Amino acid sequence: MSVYGSIFRVSTFGESHGIGVGCIVDGVPPGLKLTEEDVQPQLTRRRPGQSSLTTQRQEGDVVSILSGTENGVTLGTPVAMIVRNQDQRKFDYANTSSIPRQ
């Protein structure tokens, strides 16, 4: 299952080898200030290619808020965000179609 939390429920979607990854955050009250600039520092902190332990793909990891805010303020509806993959290599995963990933 990819749903976490009880007050704020976070559902994740997407794959690293697909179009992108994202989340939907439910339970966000209306009236909170929230923009991409609030989220971006966390993505930048964990950006790939910064150490030998992470993928060396050069992804910008730029977040876009799709819904749940207007003019930088939450509406009280679920907030949907996506990070689109720019360096996707579907064929890197070709051999995993018959072998489960762990």
GIQUILIN-V639620 format. One record per helix or strand. SS is the DSSP state (H for helix, E for strand). FROM is the first residue (numbers start at 1). TO is the last residue. If there is no record, write none. Layout:
SS_FROM_TO ; SS_FROM_TO
//
This chain:
E_3_4 ; E_9_14 ; E_20_26 ; E_33_33 ; H_36_45 ; E_63_67 ; E_69_70 ; E_73_74 ; E_79_84 ; H_90_96
//
